[in-house]
């Protein structure tokens, strides 16, 4: 799944929309911050253009550097990427917990973000 957009507030959130979501307190402290139910990822500044976001269970040849690797709770069996306004961008089915890996092509304002959820 792929989307290209200029996310509001230059941030996206990775979580299961059917469960209780605890958004990280330290958003903006770095490119990525996370809780056990949500991963927040900074994007290219929304006024500077669009960010390509890909969500998949695997990538043959990931691009960029690993920015995050961990597990989040997914009680509804879905991982979705959402904007700060709660708009769902893309989603895929997973199990009751998802191992998440995030690659980004820039350490501060990536315009390409890959999210592997499995």
N, C-alpha and C positions, 0 to 999 in steps of 0.2 A: 504494500500500500504506500502511496506517495502523495504528498500535497506540497504545494508551493504557496506561501503566504507571508505577509508581514504581520506577525502576531502582535496583538495589542500588548503594550508594556514590555515588548521584546522578550517574552518568556512563554514557554510551553510547560504543560504538566502531564506526566505519565502516571495514570492510575486506573483502577477499576471503578467506573462510574456507578456501579450498583452497590458499592460498599461505603462505609464511613471513611472519609478521606481526611487525613491530618496533613495539612500543607506545612512544609518546612518553615521554621521561624527565621532562618538565616538566609532567606532569598536575597540575592544580590551580593553575598559575601564572596562568591566565586561563581564559576560557570554553572556548576551543578550543586544542588543541595537535596537531601532526601530524608524521608521518615520511613517507617515500615509499611506505609500505604501509598506514598507519593514521591515522585522524583520531579524536581523543578529544574528546567534546563534553559539557560539564557540563549538568545538567538541574536542574529544581526539586528542592530537598532532598527526599529520599525520604519523610521523616516529615511533610512539608507537603502531600503529595498526588501526583497523577499528572501525567505529562507526555505530551502528544500528540506522536507522532513520525510524520512522513510521509516516505516514500521514493518518488521517482518520477523518470522521465527528464526531466520538465519540469513546470512549474507555470504555469497561466494567469495567476494573480495572486499571486505570493509574498507572504507575510505576514511582518512583522518586518524586522530589519536584517540585512544580510549579515555573518556572523561569520567565515566562512572561504571561500576560493576557491583551489583548487589541484588537482593531479593525483596519484592514487595508482596503484600497480601492481595489476593485477587479472589474474594469470596464468590463473586458472580462469574468467574471464569473468563473475564475479558480484560484486556489491556487496551486502553484508549489514550490517545494524545488529545489534549484539550487546550484551549486558549485560557487566558486569565478571565475571560467573560463566561467561561463554562461551555463554550461551543466545541463540540466534538469534531476533530479533524479527520482522524482515521482510527480504526480499532481492529483487533484480531482476537480470536479465542485462545485461551490458555487454560492451565489447571487452576487449582485453588491458591497457588502461590506462583509467582513468575520470577525467573531469573532475568534481570534486566542488564543489558550492556549498552552504553551510549558512546558512540564515536562522534567527534566533532572535528571540522577542518580548521578551526581556529580556537585558541585558548580563551579568547574574550568575547568575540562577536562572530560566531560561525554562521555561514550561509548554507552549510550542509550539515545536517544532523541525522545520524542513523541510530535507530533504536531497535535492538534485538530483544524480543520477549519470548521466552519459552519455559 
